[in-house]
């Protein structure tokens, strides 16, 4: 399975971005998916996750601004990010798991993308 993220970039505070993650290869192995982010000097953290049935999880501090979704027909995962803040600056990673239920444990993800950089200027 290959995961390729896109949609990152430089945006001013208060702006929006939509990240995409296209899955290819053995996509039948892809069920639960998630978005992580890692800022310089910080640990990788779970931003949002979505199960194969569409159930979702969000980090508490982000649930009002970020929305995770998926288009199974296109094998693509999305992250809509609104009202962006400078502290949202990070490398954002897409992850996929063979588990069908919602996955919030990093070790349970089997596949990772290379990441897309999001930079929010003040």
MMTF fields as JSON, N, C-alpha, C and O atoms, coordinates in Angstrom:
{
  "mmtfVersion": "1.0.0",
  "mmtfProducer": "UNKNOWN",
  "numBonds": 487,
  "numAtoms": 488,
  "numGroups": 122,
  "numChains": 1,
  "numModels": 1,
  "chainsPerModel": [1],
  "groupsPerChain": [122],
  "chainIdList": ["A"],
  "bondAtomList": [4, 2, 8, 6, 12, 10, 16, 14, 20, 18, 24, 22, 28, 26, 32, 30, 36, 34, 40, 38, 44, 42, 48, 46, 52, 50, 56, 54, 60, 58, 64, 62, 68, 66, 72, 70, 76, 74, 80, 78, 84, 82, 88, 86, 92, 90, 96, 94, 100, 98, 104, 102, 108, 106, 112, 110, 116, 114, 120, 118, 124, 122, 128, 126, 132, 130, 136, 134, 140, 138, 144, 142, 148, 146, 152, 150, 156, 154, 160, 158, 164, 162, 168, 166, 172, 170, 176, 174, 180, 178, 184, 182, 188, 186, 192, 190, 196, 194, 200, 198, 204, 202, 208, 206, 212, 210, 216, 214, 220, 218, 224, 222, 228, 226, 232, 230, 236, 234, 240, 238, 244, 242, 248, 246, 252, 250, 256, 254, 260, 258, 264, 262, 268, 266, 272, 270, 276, 274, 280, 278, 284, 282, 288, 286, 292, 290, 296, 294, 300, 298, 304, 302, 308, 306, 312, 310, 316, 314, 320, 318, 324, 322, 328, 326, 332, 330, 336, 334, 340, 338, 344, 342, 348, 346, 352, 350, 356, 354, 360, 358, 364, 362, 368, 366, 372, 370, 376, 374, 380, 378, 384, 382, 388, 386, 392, 390, 396, 394, 400, 398, 404, 402, 408, 406, 412, 410, 416, 414, 420, 418, 424, 422, 428, 426, 432, 430, 436, 434, 440, 438, 444, 442, 448, 446, 452, 450, 456, 454, 460, 458, 464, 462, 468, 466, 472, 470, 476, 474, 480, 478, 484, 482],
  "bondOrderList": [1, 1, 1, 1, 1, 1, 1, 1, 1, 1, 1, 1, 1, 1, 1, 1, 1, 1, 1, 1, 1, 1, 1, 1, 1, 1, 1, 1, 1, 1, 1, 1, 1, 1, 1, 1, 1, 1, 1, 1, 1, 1, 1, 1, 1, 1, 1, 1, 1, 1, 1, 1, 1, 1, 1, 1, 1, 1, 1, 1, 1, 1, 1, 1, 1, 1, 1, 1, 1, 1, 1, 1, 1, 1, 1, 1, 1, 1, 1, 1, 1, 1, 1, 1, 1, 1, 1, 1, 1, 1, 1, 1, 1, 1, 1, 1, 1, 1, 1, 1, 1, 1, 1, 1, 1, 1, 1, 1, 1, 1, 1, 1, 1, 1, 1, 1, 1, 1, 1, 1, 1],
  "groupList": [{"groupName": "UNK", "atomNameList": ["N", "CA", "C", "O"], "elementList": ["N", "C", "C", "O"], "formalChargeList": [0, 0, 0, 0], "bondAtomList": [1, 0, 2, 1, 3, 2], "bondOrderList": [1, 1, 2], "singleLetterCode": "X", "chemCompType": "L-PEPTIDE LINKING"}],
  "groupTypeList": [0, 0, 0, 0, 0, 0, 0, 0, 0, 0, 0, 0, 0, 0, 0, 0, 0, 0, 0, 0, 0, 0, 0, 0, 0, 0, 0, 0, 0, 0, 0, 0, 0, 0, 0, 0, 0, 0, 0, 0, 0, 0, 0, 0, 0, 0, 0, 0, 0, 0, 0, 0, 0, 0, 0, 0, 0, 0, 0, 0, 0, 0, 0, 0, 0, 0, 0, 0, 0, 0, 0, 0, 0, 0, 0, 0, 0, 0, 0, 0, 0, 0, 0, 0, 0, 0, 0, 0, 0, 0, 0, 0, 0, 0, 0, 0, 0, 0, 0, 0, 0, 0, 0, 0, 0, 0, 0, 0, 0, 0, 0, 0, 0, 0, 0, 0, 0, 0, 0, 0, 0, 0],
  "groupIdList": [1, 2, 3, 4, 5, 6, 7, 8, 9, 10, 11, 12, 13, 14, 15, 16, 17, 18, 19, 20, 21, 22, 23, 24, 25, 26, 27, 28, 29, 30, 31, 32, 33, 34, 35, 36, 37, 38, 39, 40, 41, 42, 43, 44, 45, 46, 47, 48, 49, 50, 51, 52, 53, 54, 55, 56, 57, 58, 59, 60, 61, 62, 63, 64, 65, 66, 67, 68, 69, 70, 71, 72, 73, 74, 75, 76, 77, 78, 79, 80, 81, 82, 83, 84, 85, 86, 87, 88, 89, 90, 91, 92, 93, 94, 95, 96, 97, 98, 99, 100, 101, 102, 103, 104, 105, 106, 107, 108, 109, 110, 111, 112, 113, 114, 115, 116, 117, 118, 119, 120, 121, 122],
  "secStructList": [7, 3, 3, 3, 3, 3, 7, 7, 3, 3, 3, 3, 6, 6, 7, 7, 3, 3, 3, 3, 3, 3, 3, 3, 1, 1, 4, 4, 4, 7, 7, 1, 3, 3, 3, 3, 3, 3, 7, 6, 6, 1, 7, 7, 3, 3, 3, 3, 3, 3, 7, 6, 6, 1, 7, 3, 3, 3, 7, 6, 6, 6, 6, 6, 6, 3, 3, 3, 3, 3, 3, 4, 4, 4, 6, 3, 3, 3, 3, 3, 3, 7, 1, 7, 7, 4, 4, 4, 7, 3, 3, 3, 3, 3, 3, 3, 7, 1, 7, 1, 1, 7, 7, 7, 7, 4, 4, 4, 7, 7, 3, 3, 7, 7, 7, 3, 3, 3, 3, 3, 3, 7],
  "xCoordList": [0.842, 0.0, 0.885, 1.83, 0.561, 1.274, 0.278, -0.851, 0.722, -0.092, 0.651, 1.817, -0.017, 0.611, -0.256, -1.403, 0.319, -0.389, -0.162, 0.862, -1.122, -1.006, -1.895, -2.725, -1.707, -2.572, -1.964, -2.566, -0.781, -0.14, 0.372, 0.336, 0.848, 1.382, 1.476, 1.372, 1.674, 1.776, 0.452, -0.062, -0.09, -1.367, -1.309, -0.606, -2.043, -2.094, -3.031, -3.948, -2.792, -3.663, -5.107, -5.382, -6.01, -7.415, -7.832, -9.024, -6.869, -7.156, -7.502, -7.578, -7.711, -8.104, -7.231, -6.689, -7.112, -6.454, -7.209, -7.813, -7.167, -7.692, -6.583, -6.061, -6.24, -5.241, -5.919, -7.051, -5.209, -5.686, -4.637, -3.443, -5.084, -4.187, -4.727, -5.78, -4.005, -4.426, -3.755, -2.533, -4.551, -4.043, -4.001, -4.896, -2.955, -2.83, -2.185, -1.709, -2.179, -1.63, -2.717, -3.812, -2.44, -3.385, -4.394, -4.375, -5.274, -6.189, -7.214, -7.869, -7.362, -8.277, -7.731, -8.454, -6.442, -5.852, -6.073, -5.73, -6.641, -6.834, -8.251, -9.218, -8.371, -9.676, -9.685, -10.035, -9.312, -9.244, -8.092, -7.047, -8.297, -7.265, -7.2, -8.116, -6.094, -5.945, -4.971, -4.187, -5.045, -4.097, -3.311, -3.885, -2.004, -1.122, -0.382, -0.344, 0.194, 1.068, 2.247, 2.167, 3.331, 4.522, 5.17, 5.597, 5.233, 5.906, 7.358, 7.675, 8.242, 9.66, 9.853, 9.332, 10.606, 10.898, 9.787, 9.899, 8.705, 7.581, 7.304, 7.754, 6.551, 6.198, 5.066, 4.288, 5.002, 3.909, 2.607, 2.553, 1.561, 0.303, -0.83, -0.802, -1.829, -3.004, -3.903, -4.274, -4.238, -5.117, -6.562, -7.447, -6.786, -8.135, -8.031, -7.03, -9.08, -9.112, -10.517, -11.494, -10.604, -11.897, -11.891, -10.944, -12.966, -13.082, -13.678, -14.101, -13.71, -14.236, -15.724, -16.245, -16.41, -17.846, -18.133, -19.285, -17.084, -17.258, -17.236, -17.344, -17.099, -16.992, -15.706, -14.704, -15.745, -14.605, -14.144, -14.89, -12.897, -12.285, -11.474, -10.845, -11.5, -10.697, -9.963, -10.47, -8.777, -8.11, -9.005, -9.554, -9.146, -10.086, -9.889, -10.855, -8.647, -8.36, -8.624, -8.559, -8.926, -9.049, -10.443, -10.738, -11.298, -12.574, -13.464, -14.322, -13.286, -14.142, -13.636, -14.352, -12.415, -11.822, -11.465, -11.389, -11.248, -10.81, -11.916, -12.678, -11.981, -12.947, -12.262, -11.646, -12.368, -11.811, -12.93, -14.055, -12.606, -13.587, -12.847, -11.627, -13.604, -12.989, -13.929, -15.151, -13.34, -14.085, -13.564, -12.521, -14.295, -13.812, -13.724, -12.867, -14.591, -14.551, -13.255, -12.762, -12.716, -11.464, -10.263, -9.133, -10.507, -9.424, -8.644, -7.414, -9.378, -8.755, -9.293, -10.49, -8.381, -8.697, -8.483, -7.57, -9.333, -9.234, -9.155, -9.597, -8.569, -8.609, -8.863, -7.996, -10.047, -10.38, -9.978, -10.421, -9.143, -8.641, -9.063, -8.694, -9.822, -10.312, -9.761, -9.278, -9.84, -9.389, -7.997, -7.759, -7.11, -5.776, -5.022, -5.178, -4.207, -3.41, -1.932, -1.594, -1.058, 0.381, 0.793, 1.715, 0.131, 0.493, 0.057, 0.39, -0.676, -1.0, 0.133, 0.07, 1.147, 2.297, 2.957, 3.343, 3.082, 3.633, 3.695, 3.149, 4.357, 4.27, 3.07, 2.944, 2.198, 0.993, 1.154, 1.532, 0.858, 1.02, -0.308, -1.152, -0.47, -1.612, -1.176, -0.044, -2.077, -1.786, -2.979, -4.125, -2.701, -3.765, -3.548, -2.42, -4.665, -4.621, -5.53, -6.501, -5.196, -6.056, -7.262, -8.209, -7.243, -8.379, -9.568, -9.406, -10.76, -11.946, -12.516, -13.194, -12.245, -12.781, -11.88, -10.783, -12.349, -11.596, -10.274, -10.25, -9.189, -7.869, -7.284, -7.104, -6.99, -6.392, -5.037, -4.453, -4.536, -3.226, -2.244, -2.451, -1.175, -0.21, 0.344, 0.512, 0.621, 1.228, 0.302, 0.755, -0.97, -1.934, -2.02, -2.703, -1.341, -1.318, -0.19, 0.944, -0.533, 0.403, 1.158, 2.276, 0.547, 1.115, 1.134, 0.233, 2.176, 2.354, 2.764, 3.491, 2.28, 2.73, 3.996, 4.493, 4.501, 5.734, 5.48, 6.411, 4.252, 3.911, 3.793, 4.377, 3.024, 2.898, 3.012, 2.395, 3.797, 4.08, 2.978, 2.545, 2.539, 1.577, 2.256, 2.726, 2.302, 2.894, 1.875, 1.357, 1.599, 0.61, 1.346, 1.973, 1.263, 1.945, 1.002, -0.213, 1.599, 0.788, 0.579, -0.081],
  "yCoordList": [-1.188, 0.0, 1.248, 1.36, 2.16, 3.433, 4.557, 4.572, 5.473, 6.624, 7.89, 8.072, 8.75, 9.979, 11.165, 11.3, 12.015, 13.196, 14.377, 14.462, 15.271, 16.506, 17.558, 17.254, 18.8, 19.869, 20.769, 21.772, 20.426, 21.291, 22.566, 22.717, 23.478, 24.729, 25.781, 25.496, 27.005, 28.159, 28.914, 29.245, 29.181, 29.877, 30.849, 30.608, 31.93, 32.885, 32.382, 31.604, 32.829, 32.468, 32.84, 33.911, 31.94, 32.138, 31.511, 31.409, 31.092, 30.491, 29.018, 28.453, 28.407, 26.997, 26.235, 26.807, 24.971, 24.048, 22.73, 22.357, 22.038, 20.679, 19.737, 19.843, 18.829, 17.816, 16.599, 16.257, 15.959, 14.725, 13.646, 13.933, 12.417, 11.267, 10.2, 9.614, 9.953, 8.955, 7.628, 7.553, 6.594, 5.248, 4.473, 4.591, 3.681, 2.83, 1.519, 1.36, 0.594, -0.721, -1.64, -1.674, -2.376, -3.325, -2.585, -2.705, -1.816, -0.965, -1.761, -1.215, -3.042, -3.864, -4.085, -4.523, -3.774, -3.857, -2.588, -2.521, -1.593, -0.298, -0.19, -0.242, -0.042, 0.134, 1.419, 2.479, 1.344, 2.561, 3.441, 2.944, 4.743, 5.685, 6.837, 7.063, 7.549, 8.664, 9.701, 9.458, 10.853, 11.931, 12.193, 12.31, 12.282, 12.64, 13.917, 14.299, 14.556, 15.69, 15.693, 15.19, 16.274, 16.376, 17.725, 18.04, 18.506, 19.807, 19.624, 18.669, 20.512, 20.392, 20.308, 21.128, 19.308, 19.158, 18.543, 18.437, 18.135, 17.552, 16.143, 15.742, 15.397, 14.043, 14.068, 15.019, 13.005, 12.866, 12.669, 11.886, 13.388, 13.295, 12.998, 13.406, 12.275, 11.944, 13.172, 13.775, 13.524, 14.661, 14.189, 14.713, 13.194, 12.668, 11.278, 10.926, 10.488, 9.137, 8.827, 9.425, 7.884, 7.486, 5.985, 5.434, 5.326, 3.9, 3.58, 4.479, 2.307, 1.914, 2.202, 2.353, 2.28, 2.582, 4.067, 4.484, 4.871, 6.315, 6.942, 8.162, 6.136, 6.704, 7.512, 7.178, 8.579, 9.479, 9.76, 9.611, 10.169, 10.598, 11.846, 11.955, 12.797, 14.005, 14.277, 13.993, 14.824, 15.354, 16.464, 17.263, 16.506, 17.432, 18.877, 19.604, 19.279, 20.686, 21.043, 22.215, 20.035, 20.282, 20.017, 20.377, 19.398, 18.935, 20.033, 19.77, 21.237, 22.332, 22.948, 23.723, 22.62, 23.267, 22.293, 22.688, 21.038, 20.062, 19.033, 18.671, 18.573, 17.542, 16.488, 16.8, 15.241, 14.131, 13.467, 13.333, 13.053, 12.364, 11.45, 11.53, 10.582, 9.676, 9.436, 9.472, 9.192, 8.819, 7.453, 7.342, 6.421, 5.066, 4.764, 3.99, 5.361, 5.123, 5.648, 5.115, 6.692, 7.276, 6.839, 7.244, 6.018, 5.568, 6.763, 6.762, 7.764, 9.013, 9.453, 9.378, 9.904, 10.434, 11.934, 12.424, 12.669, 14.123, 14.64, 13.997, 15.837, 16.558, 18.018, 18.705, 18.479, 19.889, 20.627, 20.287, 21.636, 22.394, 23.852, 24.516, 24.334, 25.713, 26.502, 25.932, 27.816, 28.717, 28.321, 28.182, 28.149, 27.662, 28.667, 29.882, 28.106, 28.891, 28.571, 27.502, 29.485, 29.2, 27.899, 27.224, 27.548, 26.313, 25.053, 23.942, 25.213, 24.078, 23.749, 22.748, 24.572, 24.334, 23.016, 22.797, 22.141, 20.807, 20.056, 20.499, 18.93, 17.974, 17.086, 16.543, 16.947, 16.145, 14.833, 14.812, 13.738, 12.403, 11.673, 11.794, 10.922, 10.031, 8.629, 8.216, 7.91, 6.557, 5.658, 6.108, 4.386, 3.438, 2.142, 1.739, 1.507, 0.267, -0.772, -0.438, -2.037, -3.099, -3.307, -3.993, -2.729, -2.839, -2.067, -0.989, -2.624, -1.96, -0.943, 0.001, -1.131, -0.212, 1.019, 1.05, 2.013, 3.244, 2.946, 2.219, 3.491, 3.231, 4.525, 5.495, 4.536, 5.728, 5.419, 6.263, 4.212, 3.816, 3.803, 3.116, 4.566, 4.725, 3.382, 3.167, 2.493, 1.209, 0.33, -0.632, 0.651, -0.152, 0.243, -0.418, 1.303, 1.712, 0.98, 0.916, 0.436, -0.406, 0.359, -0.008, 1.415, 2.114, 3.616, 4.164, 4.261, 5.694, 6.377, 5.811, 7.609, 8.427, 9.187, 9.09, 9.934, 10.699, 12.055, 12.694, 12.485, 13.73, 14.912, 14.931, 15.895, 17.149, 18.28, 18.229, 19.288, 20.363, 21.407, 21.875, 21.758, 22.845, 23.926, 23.661, 25.124, 26.239, 27.369, 27.84, 27.792, 28.847, 30.075, 30.03, 31.157, 32.385, 33.269, 33.271, 34.015, 34.88, 36.25, 37.102],
  "zCoordList": [0.0, 0.0, 0.0, 0.781, -0.875, -0.915, -0.59, -1.081, 0.235, 0.621, 0.214, 0.563, -0.512, -0.975, -0.559, -0.986, 0.283, 0.759, -0.182, -0.86, -0.208, -0.968, -0.326, 0.531, -0.754, -0.281, 0.771, 1.154, 1.24, 2.222, 1.569, 0.348, 2.404, 1.874, 2.948, 4.141, 2.5, 3.386, 3.362, 2.294, 4.53, 4.628, 5.803, 6.784, 5.696, 6.803, 7.894, 7.633, 9.091, 10.21, 9.88, 9.339, 10.216, 9.899, 8.591, 8.301, 7.8, 6.512, 6.614, 7.705, 5.453, 5.383, 4.392, 3.446, 4.624, 3.701, 3.72, 4.726, 2.604, 2.567, 2.124, 1.014, 2.998, 2.695, 2.08, 2.425, 1.17, 0.565, 0.739, 0.823, 0.79, 0.882, -0.048, 0.206, -1.12, -2.096, -1.801, -1.676, -1.692, -1.441, -2.743, -3.58, -2.906, -4.082, -3.676, -2.552, -4.606, -4.299, -3.79, -4.352, -2.751, -2.18, -1.297, -0.072, -1.949, -1.186, -0.395, 0.492, -0.701, 0.09, 1.499, 2.394, 1.686, 3.021, 3.823, 5.003, 3.184, 3.839, 4.378, 3.618, 5.672, 6.288, 7.11, 6.59, 8.359, 9.159, 8.682, 8.261, 8.753, 8.342, 9.335, 10.125, 9.265, 10.194, 9.683, 8.766, 10.298, 10.053, 11.34, 12.422, 11.198, 12.288, 11.896, 10.727, 12.886, 12.59, 13.562, 14.683, 13.09, 13.926, 13.685, 12.574, 14.737, 14.679, 15.093, 15.801, 14.67, 15.038, 16.549, 17.304, 16.97, 18.383, 19.207, 20.428, 18.538, 19.255, 18.762, 17.689, 19.568, 19.171, 18.137, 18.06, 17.359, 16.412, 17.191, 18.139, 16.78, 17.485, 16.514, 15.353, 17.02, 16.223, 16.127, 17.134, 14.902, 14.66, 14.564, 15.24, 13.718, 13.501, 12.907, 12.282, 13.111, 12.571, 12.082, 12.533, 11.153, 10.616, 10.383, 9.823, 10.821, 10.624, 9.259, 8.533, 8.918, 7.616, 7.501, 6.396, 8.636, 8.622, 8.622, 8.496, 8.764, 8.787, 10.154, 10.275, 11.194, 12.539, 12.628, 11.996, 13.421, 13.47, 14.893, 15.861, 14.98, 16.236, 15.933, 14.88, 16.881, 16.749, 18.049, 19.134, 17.93, 19.111, 19.666, 18.908, 20.969, 21.598, 21.154, 20.925, 21.037, 20.727, 19.272, 18.901, 18.436, 16.996, 16.452, 15.313, 17.238, 16.698, 16.16, 15.318, 16.616, 16.133, 14.843, 14.209, 14.442, 13.266, 12.145, 10.982, 12.486, 11.489, 11.224, 12.12, 9.973, 9.597, 8.754, 7.734, 9.179, 8.429, 7.637, 8.12, 6.413, 5.581, 4.625, 4.483, 3.975, 3.025, 1.856, 2.001, 0.703, -0.5, -0.91, -1.554, -0.534, -0.79, -2.283, -2.708, -3.069, -4.513, -5.125, -6.119, -4.52, -5.011, -4.175, -4.448, -3.165, -2.271, -1.726, -1.693, -1.307, -0.868, 0.488, 0.765, 1.306, 2.629, 2.596, 1.931, 3.322, 3.345, 4.776, 5.729, 4.881, 6.153, 5.823, 5.283, 6.151, 5.977, 7.232, 8.329, 7.077, 8.212, 8.061, 7.092, 9.005, 8.979, 10.157, 11.136, 10.047, 11.12, 11.608, 12.808, 10.681, 11.017, 11.889, 11.767, 12.766, 13.708, 13.505, 12.998, 13.895, 13.748, 14.439, 13.981, 15.517, 16.218, 15.466, 15.88, 14.375, 13.521, 12.553, 11.839, 12.525, 11.645, 12.005, 13.154, 11.021, 11.255, 9.932, 8.922, 9.958, 8.862, 9.163, 10.261, 8.184, 8.36, 7.603, 6.432, 8.304, 7.756, 7.691, 8.578, 6.63, 6.469, 6.905, 6.653, 7.555, 7.985, 7.705, 7.71, 7.462, 7.163, 7.931, 8.216, 8.255, 9.031, 8.391, 7.712, 8.621, 8.15, 9.046, 8.659, 10.233, 11.142, 10.586, 10.016, 10.754, 10.221, 11.201, 10.795, 12.482, 13.466, 13.58, 13.024, 14.296, 14.492, 15.19, 16.183, 14.688, 15.246, 15.799, 15.063, 17.085, 17.706, 18.325, 19.005, 18.091, 18.601, 17.45, 16.449, 17.596, 16.516, 16.038, 14.837, 16.969, 16.624, 15.781, 15.161, 15.757, 15.006, 13.541, 12.758, 13.169, 11.766, 11.044, 11.521, 9.888, 9.142, 8.059, 7.698, 7.548, 6.405, 6.672, 7.306, 6.176, 6.393, 5.092, 4.275, 4.921, 3.814, 4.184, 5.306, 3.232, 3.445, 4.098, 4.589, 4.103, 4.763, 3.819, 2.736, 4.257, 3.531, 4.552, 5.616, 4.223, 5.172, 5.164, 4.111, 6.35, 6.542, 7.38, 8.487, 6.853, 7.57, 7.661, 6.649, 8.884, 9.106, 9.634, 10.693, 8.892, 9.293, 10.105, 9.904, 11.024, 11.892, 11.275, 11.871]
}
